[in-house]
Amino acid sequence: MADAMIAVALLLVATAATAAVVVRDPVRQALVLAVLGVALALLFTVLQAPDVALSQLAVGSALTPLLLLLSVRKVRRQRKGRTE
């Protein structure tokens, strides 16, 4: 049963990572990156590393996508300001 859970978690991670590479819109990439962070946290939990899973959940699925979204927003505002 544990091997099946590991296989499912690895499949989720592989799918989310592939989606993060394939998606071209930066906002969607940040959202897919958040999903990848959750999938990695799930994998770490299944592999019995809850401390690493909590760190991944905080940084990989919340903080990093948030920083990316804020950066994209700022760049888009600066571009909009230049064209006007």
Steps between C-alpha positions, in 0.01 A plus 500: 500500500783740582664438163175583324470828691859591412433420134187717497683788671788474252254501212337815638840668535602402147171625356514832686865556407426431134204738511720771655739470206231485232290796618620829352294763685693616809190525717395147416857382551492638854174318569634175358812552711276518806338170400847351453591614850195325643580184305857504630376554855273198454794295372713599797217408735465158338877455531466575874676834500237728657743779588615527140137480386403794722792705371408416142138588565592840641771596252420302186125536491441834668798733513671441164182516286392811690832672432478402132146636472602828664800529265286437192249758621771761551656437158162525329424827680835646394443398139152649506638825643760527224254452215266774619 
